[in-house]
Amino acid sequence: MADHILDLSSSLRSLSSTLQLGSGPAKPRYGQLVVPSTAANFGPAYIARLVRVK
């Protein structure tokens, strides 16, 4: 199963100026957590990429 877990941090790095991503204890093991922010007026949200395994 570990072969099908994709790291999205590099994909979402360009959005870090707009969205506040979870870090430290708020960082999930899989996927990315968008922490609520009044400046961005967005959150909370959880973003993950699913891979179909045949």
PDB file of N, H, CA, C and O in Angstrom:
ATOM      1  N   MET A   1       0.823  -1.202   0.000  1.00  0.00           N
ATOM      2  CA  MET A   1       0.000   0.000   0.000  1.00  0.00           C
ATOM      3  C   MET A   1       0.860   1.256   0.000  1.00  0.00           C
ATOM      4  O   MET A   1       0.467   2.265  -0.585  1.00  0.00           O
ATOM      5  N   ALA A   2       2.004   1.219   0.631  1.00  0.00           N
ATOM      6  H   ALA A   2       2.324   0.400   1.106  1.00  0.00           H
ATOM      7  CA  ALA A   2       2.864   2.397   0.716  1.00  0.00           C
ATOM      8  C   ALA A   2       3.324   2.873  -0.652  1.00  0.00           C
ATOM      9  O   ALA A   2       3.686   4.040  -0.799  1.00  0.00           O
ATOM     10  N   ASP A   3       3.319   1.993  -1.671  1.00  0.00           N
ATOM     11  H   ASP A   3       3.025   1.045  -1.552  1.00  0.00           H
ATOM     12  CA  ASP A   3       3.739   2.381  -3.008  1.00  0.00           C
ATOM     13  C   ASP A   3       2.740   3.298  -3.695  1.00  0.00           C
ATOM     14  O   ASP A   3       3.070   3.918  -4.705  1.00  0.00           O
ATOM     15  N   HIS A   4       1.534   3.395  -3.170  1.00  0.00           N
ATOM     16  H   HIS A   4       1.266   2.891  -2.349  1.00  0.00           H
ATOM     17  CA  HIS A   4       0.481   4.156  -3.834  1.00  0.00           C
ATOM     18  C   HIS A   4       0.119   5.438  -3.099  1.00  0.00           C
ATOM     19  O   HIS A   4      -0.918   6.041  -3.376  1.00  0.00           O
ATOM     20  N   ILE A   5       0.955   5.856  -2.175  1.00  0.00           N
ATOM     21  H   ILE A   5       1.798   5.366  -1.950  1.00  0.00           H
ATOM     22  CA  ILE A   5       0.725   7.103  -1.448  1.00  0.00           C
ATOM     23  C   ILE A   5       1.544   8.193  -2.128  1.00  0.00           C
ATOM     24  O   ILE A   5       2.767   8.087  -2.214  1.00  0.00           O
ATOM     25  N   LEU A   6       0.884   9.231  -2.606  1.00  0.00           N
ATOM     26  H   LEU A   6      -0.110   9.318  -2.536  1.00  0.00           H
ATOM     27  CA  LEU A   6       1.558  10.300  -3.323  1.00  0.00           C
ATOM     28  C   LEU A   6       1.702  11.526  -2.450  1.00  0.00           C
ATOM     29  O   LEU A   6       0.770  11.918  -1.747  1.00  0.00           O
ATOM     30  N   ASP A   7       2.872  12.124  -2.499  1.00  0.00           N
ATOM     31  H   ASP A   7       3.629  11.806  -3.070  1.00  0.00           H
ATOM     32  CA  ASP A   7       3.148  13.342  -1.734  1.00  0.00           C
ATOM     33  C   ASP A   7       2.696  14.541  -2.556  1.00  0.00           C
ATOM     34  O   ASP A   7       3.188  14.752  -3.665  1.00  0.00           O
ATOM     35  N   LEU A   8       1.774  15.320  -2.030  1.00  0.00           N
ATOM     36  H   LEU A   8       1.375  15.148  -1.130  1.00  0.00           H
ATOM     37  CA  LEU A   8       1.228  16.467  -2.753  1.00  0.00           C
ATOM     38  C   LEU A   8       1.873  17.791  -2.361  1.00  0.00           C
ATOM     39  O   LEU A   8       1.505  18.835  -2.899  1.00  0.00           O
ATOM     40  N   SER A   9       2.826  17.768  -1.434  1.00  0.00           N
ATOM     41  H   SER A   9       3.125  16.920  -0.997  1.00  0.00           H
ATOM     42  CA  SER A   9       3.381  19.022  -0.929  1.00  0.00           C
ATOM     43  C   SER A   9       4.043  19.836  -2.034  1.00  0.00           C
ATOM     44  O   SER A   9       3.914  21.061  -2.039  1.00  0.00           O
ATOM     45  N   SER A  10       4.749  19.201  -2.970  1.00  0.00           N
ATOM     46  H   SER A  10       4.854  18.207  -2.966  1.00  0.00           H
ATOM     47  CA  SER A  10       5.386  19.964  -4.052  1.00  0.00           C
ATOM     48  C   SER A  10       4.335  20.559  -4.995  1.00  0.00           C
ATOM     49  O   SER A  10       4.531  21.650  -5.529  1.00  0.00           O
ATOM     50  N   SER A  11       3.238  19.860  -5.199  1.00  0.00           N
ATOM     51  H   SER A  11       3.078  18.973  -4.765  1.00  0.00           H
ATOM     52  CA  SER A  11       2.173  20.370  -6.076  1.00  0.00           C
ATOM     53  C   SER A  11       1.459  21.565  -5.464  1.00  0.00           C
ATOM     54  O   SER A  11       1.037  22.473  -6.180  1.00  0.00           O
ATOM     55  N   LEU A  12       1.324  21.569  -4.163  1.00  0.00           N
ATOM     56  H   LEU A  12       1.666  20.832  -3.581  1.00  0.00           H
ATOM     57  CA  LEU A  12       0.586  22.646  -3.490  1.00  0.00           C
ATOM     58  C   LEU A  12       1.489  23.773  -2.995  1.00  0.00           C
ATOM     59  O   LEU A  12       1.001  24.760  -2.445  1.00  0.00           O
ATOM     60  N   ARG A  13       2.781  23.636  -3.184  1.00  0.00           N
ATOM     61  H   ARG A  13       3.178  22.835  -3.631  1.00  0.00           H
ATOM     62  CA  ARG A  13       3.717  24.672  -2.719  1.00  0.00           C
ATOM     63  C   ARG A  13       3.435  26.019  -3.379  1.00  0.00           C
ATOM     64  O   ARG A  13       3.606  27.063  -2.749  1.00  0.00           O
ATOM     65  N   SER A  14       3.006  26.006  -4.635  1.00  0.00           N
ATOM     66  H   SER A  14       2.867  25.158  -5.147  1.00  0.00           H
ATOM     67  CA  SER A  14       2.714  27.269  -5.326  1.00  0.00           C
ATOM     68  C   SER A  14       1.495  27.973  -4.740  1.00  0.00           C
ATOM     69  O   SER A  14       1.335  29.180  -4.923  1.00  0.00           O
ATOM     70  N   LEU A  15       0.635  27.238  -4.039  1.00  0.00           N
ATOM     71  H   LEU A  15       0.765  26.258  -3.890  1.00  0.00           H
ATOM     72  CA  LEU A  15      -0.550  27.841  -3.425  1.00  0.00           C
ATOM     73  C   LEU A  15      -0.318  28.290  -1.990  1.00  0.00           C
ATOM     74  O   LEU A  15      -1.231  28.818  -1.355  1.00  0.00           O
ATOM     75  N   SER A  16       0.886  28.088  -1.472  1.00  0.00           N
ATOM     76  H   SER A  16       1.627  27.659  -1.988  1.00  0.00           H
ATOM     77  CA  SER A  16       1.140  28.401  -0.063  1.00  0.00           C
ATOM     78  C   SER A  16       1.034  29.895   0.236  1.00  0.00           C
ATOM     79  O   SER A  16       0.840  30.273   1.392  1.00  0.00           O
ATOM     80  N   SER A  17       1.158  30.754  -0.784  1.00  0.00           N
ATOM     81  H   SER A  17       1.315  30.446  -1.722  1.00  0.00           H
ATOM     82  CA  SER A  17       0.983  32.192  -0.535  1.00  0.00           C
ATOM     83  C   SER A  17      -0.495  32.532  -0.335  1.00  0.00           C
ATOM     84  O   SER A  17      -0.824  33.534   0.300  1.00  0.00           O
ATOM     85  N   THR A  18      -1.383  31.697  -0.876  1.00  0.00           N
ATOM     86  H   THR A  18      -1.116  30.883  -1.392  1.00  0.00           H
ATOM     87  CA  THR A  18      -2.816  31.926  -0.767  1.00  0.00           C
ATOM     88  C   THR A  18      -3.439  31.093   0.345  1.00  0.00           C
ATOM     89  O   THR A  18      -4.241  31.600   1.130  1.00  0.00           O
ATOM     90  N   LEU A  19      -3.073  29.821   0.413  1.00  0.00           N
ATOM     91  H   LEU A  19      -2.422  29.409  -0.225  1.00  0.00           H
ATOM     92  CA  LEU A  19      -3.659  28.899   1.377  1.00  0.00           C
ATOM     93  C   LEU A  19      -2.682  28.598   2.495  1.00  0.00           C
ATOM     94  O   LEU A  19      -1.473  28.532   2.274  1.00  0.00           O
ATOM     95  N   GLN A  20      -3.202  28.420   3.684  1.00  0.00           N
ATOM     96  H   GLN A  20      -4.184  28.474   3.864  1.00  0.00           H
ATOM     97  CA  GLN A  20      -2.381  28.068   4.830  1.00  0.00           C
ATOM     98  C   GLN A  20      -2.474  26.545   5.004  1.00  0.00           C
ATOM     99  O   GLN A  20      -3.514  26.019   5.401  1.00  0.00           O
ATOM    100  N   LEU A  21      -1.383  25.855   4.703  1.00  0.00           N
ATOM    101  H   LEU A  21      -0.538  26.282   4.381  1.00  0.00           H
ATOM    102  CA  LEU A  21      -1.364  24.401   4.784  1.00  0.00           C
ATOM    103  C   LEU A  21      -1.013  23.957   6.189  1.00  0.00           C
ATOM    104  O   LEU A  21      -0.261  24.630   6.894  1.00  0.00           O
ATOM    105  N   GLY A  22      -1.562  22.817   6.592  1.00  0.00           N
ATOM    106  H   GLY A  22      -2.173  22.271   6.019  1.00  0.00           H
ATOM    107  CA  GLY A  22      -1.291  22.280   7.915  1.00  0.00           C
ATOM    108  C   GLY A  22       0.166  21.874   8.056  1.00  0.00           C
ATOM    109  O   GLY A  22       0.752  21.302   7.138  1.00  0.00           O
ATOM    110  N   SER A  23       0.743  22.170   9.206  1.00  0.00           N
ATOM    111  H   SER A  23       0.267  22.635   9.952  1.00  0.00           H
ATOM    112  CA  SER A  23       2.126  21.791   9.483  1.00  0.00           C
ATOM    113  C   SER A  23       2.238  21.405  10.950  1.00  0.00           C
ATOM    114  O   SER A  23       1.346  21.699  11.747  1.00  0.00           O
ATOM    115  N   GLY A  24       3.321  20.756  11.297  1.00  0.00           N
ATOM    116  H   GLY A  24       4.044  20.517  10.650  1.00  0.00           H
ATOM    117  CA  GLY A  24       3.514  20.309  12.675  1.00  0.00           C
ATOM    118  C   GLY A  24       2.463  19.278  13.045  1.00  0.00           C
ATOM    119  O   GLY A  24       2.214  18.355  12.270  1.00  0.00           O
ATOM    120  N   PRO A  25       1.840  19.412  14.211  1.00  0.00           N
ATOM    121  CA  PRO A  25       0.827  18.427  14.614  1.00  0.00           C
ATOM    122  C   PRO A  25      -0.436  18.474  13.760  1.00  0.00           C
ATOM    123  O   PRO A  25      -1.219  17.525  13.778  1.00  0.00           O
ATOM    124  N   ALA A  26      -0.652  19.555  13.014  1.00  0.00           N
ATOM    125  H   ALA A  26      -0.016  20.326  12.999  1.00  0.00           H
ATOM    126  CA  ALA A  26      -1.835  19.672  12.156  1.00  0.00           C
ATOM    127  C   ALA A  26      -1.618  19.063  10.777  1.00  0.00           C
ATOM    128  O   ALA A  26      -2.542  19.026   9.965  1.00  0.00           O
ATOM    129  N   LYS A  27      -0.391  18.581  10.502  1.00  0.00           N
ATOM    130  H   LYS A  27       0.360  18.612  11.161  1.00  0.00           H
ATOM    131  CA  LYS A  27      -0.117  17.975   9.197  1.00  0.00           C
ATOM    132  C   LYS A  27      -0.543  16.518   9.213  1.00  0.00           C
ATOM    133  O   LYS A  27      -0.050  15.736  10.026  1.00  0.00           O
ATOM    134  N   PRO A  28      -1.463  16.142   8.314  1.00  0.00           N
ATOM    135  CA  PRO A  28      -1.916  14.751   8.284  1.00  0.00           C
ATOM    136  C   PRO A  28      -0.840  13.833   7.703  1.00  0.00           C
ATOM    137  O   PRO A  28       0.065  14.281   6.999  1.00  0.00           O
ATOM    138  N   ARG A  29      -0.957  12.557   8.008  1.00  0.00           N
ATOM    139  H   ARG A  29      -1.692  12.193   8.579  1.00  0.00           H
ATOM    140  CA  ARG A  29       0.004  11.574   7.497  1.00  0.00           C
ATOM    141  C   ARG A  29      -0.122  11.432   5.982  1.00  0.00           C
ATOM    142  O   ARG A  29       0.879  11.260   5.286  1.00  0.00           O
ATOM    143  N   TYR A  30      -1.342  11.504   5.478  1.00  0.00           N
ATOM    144  H   TYR A  30      -2.155  11.644   6.043  1.00  0.00           H
ATOM    145  CA  TYR A  30      -1.599  11.390   4.042  1.00  0.00           C
ATOM    146  C   TYR A  30      -2.370  12.624   3.593  1.00  0.00           C
ATOM    147  O   TYR A  30      -3.212  13.137   4.330  1.00  0.00           O
ATOM    148  N   GLY A  31      -2.086  13.098   2.390  1.00  0.00           N
ATOM    149  H   GLY A  31      -1.403  12.682   1.791  1.00  0.00           H
ATOM    150  CA  GLY A  31      -2.799  14.249   1.859  1.00  0.00           C
ATOM    151  C   GLY A  31      -2.327  15.556   2.473  1.00  0.00           C
ATOM    152  O   GLY A  31      -1.293  15.604   3.138  1.00  0.00           O
ATOM    153  N   GLN A  32      -3.083  16.600   2.248  1.00  0.00           N
ATOM    154  H   GLN A  32      -3.924  16.561   1.707  1.00  0.00           H
ATOM    155  CA  GLN A  32      -2.772  17.930   2.763  1.00  0.00           C
ATOM    156  C   GLN A  32      -4.004  18.518   3.424  1.00  0.00           C
ATOM    157  O   GLN A  32      -5.123  18.337   2.945  1.00  0.00           O
ATOM    158  N   LEU A  33      -3.795  19.216   4.514  1.00  0.00           N
ATOM    159  H   LEU A  33      -2.886  19.363   4.903  1.00  0.00           H
ATOM    160  CA  LEU A  33      -4.869  19.893   5.231  1.00  0.00           C
ATOM    161  C   LEU A  33      -4.734  21.391   5.000  1.00  0.00           C
ATOM    162  O   LEU A  33      -3.671  21.967   5.231  1.00  0.00           O
ATOM    163  N   VAL A  34      -5.807  22.015   4.548  1.00  0.00           N
ATOM    164  H   VAL A  34      -6.670  21.546   4.360  1.00  0.00           H
ATOM    165  CA  VAL A  34      -5.838  23.472   4.410  1.00  0.00           C
ATOM    166  C   VAL A  34      -6.499  24.008   5.666  1.00  0.00           C
ATOM    167  O   VAL A  34      -7.670  23.740   5.935  1.00  0.00           O
ATOM    168  N   VAL A  35      -5.732  24.766   6.426  1.00  0.00           N
ATOM    169  H   VAL A  35      -4.780  24.984   6.207  1.00  0.00           H
ATOM    170  CA  VAL A  35      -6.185  25.303   7.710  1.00  0.00           C
ATOM    171  C   VAL A  35      -7.006  26.566   7.442  1.00  0.00           C
ATOM    172  O   VAL A  35      -6.654  27.344   6.556  1.00  0.00           O
ATOM    173  N   PRO A  36      -8.096  26.788   8.190  1.00  0.00           N
ATOM    174  CA  PRO A  36      -8.909  27.990   7.985  1.00  0.00           C
ATOM    175  C   PRO A  36      -8.075  29.268   8.128  1.00  0.00           C
ATOM    176  O   PRO A  36      -7.235  29.382   9.021  1.00  0.00           O
ATOM    177  N   SER A  37      -8.321  30.200   7.253  1.00  0.00           N
ATOM    178  H   SER A  37      -9.004  30.108   6.528  1.00  0.00           H
ATOM    179  CA  SER A  37      -7.612  31.475   7.279  1.00  0.00           C
ATOM    180  C   SER A  37      -8.590  32.577   6.885  1.00  0.00           C
ATOM    181  O   SER A  37      -9.272  32.470   5.865  1.00  0.00           O
ATOM    182  N   THR A  38      -8.657  33.628   7.685  1.00  0.00           N
ATOM    183  H   THR A  38      -8.103  33.714   8.513  1.00  0.00           H
ATOM    184  CA  THR A  38      -9.558  34.734   7.355  1.00  0.00           C
ATOM    185  C   THR A  38      -9.029  35.542   6.176  1.00  0.00           C
ATOM    186  O   THR A  38      -9.812  36.152   5.448  1.00  0.00           O
ATOM    187  N   ALA A  39      -7.706  35.558   5.975  1.00  0.00           N
ATOM    188  H   ALA A  39      -7.069  35.063   6.566  1.00  0.00           H
ATOM    189  CA  ALA A  39      -7.137  36.303   4.845  1.00  0.00           C
ATOM    190  C   ALA A  39      -7.528  35.658   3.518  1.00  0.00           C
ATOM    191  O   ALA A  39      -7.827  36.357   2.551  1.00  0.00           O
ATOM    192  N   ALA A  40      -7.526  34.328   3.471  1.00  0.00           N
ATOM    193  H   ALA A  40      -7.283  33.760   4.257  1.00  0.00           H
ATOM    194  CA  ALA A  40      -7.871  33.619   2.232  1.00  0.00           C
ATOM    195  C   ALA A  40      -9.369  33.346   2.150  1.00  0.00           C
ATOM    196  O   ALA A  40      -9.886  33.029   1.079  1.00  0.00           O
ATOM    197  N   ASN A  41     -10.066  33.467   3.280  1.00  0.00           N
ATOM    198  H   ASN A  41      -9.646  33.725   4.150  1.00  0.00           H
ATOM    199  CA  ASN A  41     -11.501  33.180   3.341  1.00  0.00           C
ATOM    200  C   ASN A  41     -11.788  31.767   2.823  1.00  0.00           C
ATOM    201  O   ASN A  41     -12.721  31.552   2.049  1.00  0.00           O
ATOM    202  N   PHE A  42     -10.977  30.822   3.262  1.00  0.00           N
ATOM    203  H   PHE A  42     -10.219  30.996   3.890  1.00  0.00           H
ATOM    204  CA  PHE A  42     -11.093  29.449   2.801  1.00  0.00           C
ATOM    205  C   PHE A  42     -10.603  28.501   3.879  1.00  0.00           C
ATOM    206  O   PHE A  42      -9.666  28.814   4.614  1.00  0.00           O
ATOM    207  N   GLY A  43     -11.238  27.342   3.973  1.00  0.00           N
ATOM    208  H   GLY A  43     -12.000  27.088   3.377  1.00  0.00           H
ATOM    209  CA  GLY A  43     -10.790  26.289   4.889  1.00  0.00           C
ATOM    210  C   GLY A  43     -11.883  25.981   5.882  1.00  0.00           C
ATOM    211  O   GLY A  43     -12.810  26.779   6.022  1.00  0.00           O
ATOM    212  N   PRO A  44     -11.823  24.904   6.552  1.00  0.00           N
ATOM    213  CA  PRO A  44     -10.836  23.831   6.394  1.00  0.00           C
ATOM    214  C   PRO A  44     -11.170  22.948   5.212  1.00  0.00           C
ATOM    215  O   PRO A  44     -12.327  22.837   4.805  1.00  0.00           O
ATOM    216  N   ALA A  45     -10.149  22.327   4.671  1.00  0.00           N
ATOM    217  H   ALA A  45      -9.210  22.417   5.001  1.00  0.00           H
ATOM    218  CA  ALA A  45     -10.319  21.397   3.561  1.00  0.00           C
ATOM    219  C   ALA A  45      -9.228  20.346   3.637  1.00  0.00           C
ATOM    220  O   ALA A  45      -8.135  20.608   4.137  1.00  0.00           O
ATOM    221  N   TYR A  46      -9.526  19.169   3.145  1.00  0.00           N
ATOM    222  H   TYR A  46     -10.414  18.956   2.739  1.00  0.00           H
ATOM    223  CA  TYR A  46      -8.550  18.087   3.081  1.00  0.00           C
ATOM    224  C   TYR A  46      -8.410  17.698   1.621  1.00  0.00           C
ATOM    225  O   TYR A  46      -9.405  17.438   0.944  1.00  0.00           O
ATOM    226  N   ILE A  47      -7.177  17.657   1.134  1.00  0.00           N
ATOM    227  H   ILE A  47      -6.369  17.867   1.684  1.00  0.00           H
ATOM    228  CA  ILE A  47      -6.914  17.356  -0.267  1.00  0.00           C
ATOM    229  C   ILE A  47      -6.048  16.105  -0.328  1.00  0.00           C
ATOM    230  O   ILE A  47      -5.005  16.029   0.322  1.00  0.00           O
ATOM    231  N   ALA A  48      -6.483  15.132  -1.107  1.00  0.00           N
ATOM    232  H   ALA A  48      -7.330  15.194  -1.635  1.00  0.00           H
ATOM    233  CA  ALA A  48      -5.714  13.905  -1.288  1.00  0.00           C
ATOM    234  C   ALA A  48      -5.882  13.432  -2.724  1.00  0.00           C
ATOM    235  O   ALA A  48      -6.881  13.722  -3.382  1.00  0.00           O
ATOM    236  N   ARG A  49      -4.895  12.709  -3.184  1.00  0.00           N
ATOM    237  H   ARG A  49      -4.084  12.473  -2.649  1.00  0.00           H
ATOM    238  CA  ARG A  49      -4.972  12.128  -4.525  1.00  0.00           C
ATOM    239  C   ARG A  49      -5.102  10.622  -4.381  1.00  0.00           C
ATOM    240  O   ARG A  49      -4.288   9.974  -3.723  1.00  0.00           O
ATOM    241  N   LEU A  50      -6.124  10.082  -4.995  1.00  0.00           N
ATOM    242  H   LEU A  50      -6.786  10.609  -5.529  1.00  0.00           H
ATOM    243  CA  LEU A  50      -6.371   8.650  -4.940  1.00  0.00           C
ATOM    244  C   LEU A  50      -5.813   7.989  -6.183  1.00  0.00           C
ATOM    245  O   LEU A  50      -5.935   8.517  -7.289  1.00  0.00           O
ATOM    246  N   VAL A  51      -5.203   6.838  -5.998  1.00  0.00           N
ATOM    247  H   VAL A  51      -5.104   6.409  -5.100  1.00  0.00           H
ATOM    248  CA  VAL A  51      -4.637   6.076  -7.102  1.00  0.00           C
ATOM    249  C   VAL A  51      -5.356   4.739  -7.160  1.00  0.00           C
ATOM    250  O   VAL A  51      -5.428   4.027  -6.159  1.00  0.00           O
ATOM    251  N   ARG A  52      -5.885   4.399  -8.316  1.00  0.00           N
ATOM    252  H   ARG A  52      -5.827   4.978  -9.129  1.00  0.00           H
ATOM    253  CA  ARG A  52      -6.579   3.119  -8.488  1.00  0.00           C
ATOM    254  C   ARG A  52      -5.529   2.012  -8.599  1.00  0.00           C
ATOM    255  O   ARG A  52      -4.594   2.099  -9.395  1.00  0.00           O
ATOM    256  N   VAL A  53      -5.704   0.988  -7.796  1.00  0.00           N
ATOM    257  H   VAL A  53      -6.463   0.917  -7.149  1.00  0.00           H
ATOM    258  CA  VAL A  53      -4.801  -0.162  -7.817  1.00  0.00           C
ATOM    259  C   VAL A  53      -5.552  -1.316  -8.449  1.00  0.00           C
ATOM    260  O   VAL A  53      -6.622  -1.698  -7.976  1.00  0.00           O
ATOM    261  N   LYS A  54      -5.004  -1.870  -9.505  1.00  0.00           N
ATOM    262  H   LYS A  54      -4.135  -1.559  -9.890  1.00  0.00           H
ATOM    263  CA  LYS A  54      -5.672  -2.980 -10.193  1.00  0.00           C
ATOM    264  C   LYS A  54      -5.128  -4.305  -9.719  1.00  0.00           C
ATOM    265  O   LYS A  54      -5.568  -5.355 -10.185  1.00  0.00           O
TER     266      LYS A  54
END
